[in-house]
Amino acid sequence: MEPGAHRQARVVPHSTLEELPSAASRGWPSADGFRAAHWGDMEVCLTSVPGPLDCSELYKLGRCPGGVCPCPHFFYVFEGRVRCVWPDSDIPDEVVSAGEVCYFPAGHVLVYEEASRVLEFNPAAALRDCMDAMERASRMAARS
């Protein structure tokens, strides 16, 4: 028997960052600068923001419970700086800069302090809730 003849083929997901599917192709058309691929029970994402972005109002407009992000994030920051704010708590803000890796549990507000490029690993169901809220916020803002 040839080596590997009875082994079942496995497909291991992989991609360059630029080849990750656009958010629009995933059902989130307003998420410019966001790419995401669903792998197993995780979403692998690339977030690129062109300048400062405070997500506070987006979470509120999108009707996220408590006005905070429902999704935990594992981040690697390629460029820029991201502040994690914990509203209505005594937890101090955390700032993650280029070259750093971090974990932000659910219940935060993200503030991109400058143009940033971030690799994220997120639980798929929680990210879907977050991104669906961002879409609702975008539609609400468009109506105003």
Summary of the structure (lengths in Angstrom):
residues: 144
radius of gyration: 17.1
end to end distance: 68.4
largest distance: 68.4
contacts: 394
relative contact order: 0.23
helix: 24%
strand: 35%
